[in-house]
């Protein structure tokens, strides 16, 4: 499988690509895509890195697994392709965006405009077999994406990390909180949100406030 990864990330991560775990991971992914329906499309597996170049990165949102139904996953966590019904977690993200910043609920669930502004929408696992959530976990993706997070923490400053839910919060140990901002919240899934752990977190306005304080341009969270 060709590693379709932007050169800015290849420069930072090149040592990983030769490690045995990564070679085993790529062999596993290649076999899965040849023998099963998997998501996202092979050309979009590294979309999170390809649409948010290392030098432009300002914000990190961490997800767990790609969506596993047909037409949903596009390589960005929580994001779906244009014209696809918004999954429940994405609905709640947009509701919080609406109450936090007054941004109208968008028609499209495609978060590519965020990525293009420096928001890394990173799932811990980058692929999944159709209709089998978690099917590609513990095959090496988590080791790779942990290195991505640690590299960001080590090599950059004043990045805002948004850790939503218990899984994402476990990644805090990879982040140097003395030089980065970590905003924690409940997960936007209905189970967490309806218990009061999501709504009202104001993570979007808080992110922009932190970026301004660090001398960075803010994120335009508005979507079409």
Secondary structure, DSSP 4 states (H G I P E B T S, - for coil): ------HHHHHHHHHHHTSHHHHHHHHHHHHHHHHS-EES-GGGTTHHHHSS-GGG--EEEEESS---STTT--SSTT---TTSPPPHHHHHHHHHHHHHH-PPPPS----HHHHTTTEEEEESS--EETTBTTTTTTSSHHHHHHHHHHHHHHH-SSPEEEEEHHHHHGGGGGS-TTTSEEEEE--SSHHHHTTTSSTT--HHHHHHHHHHHTTPPPP-----
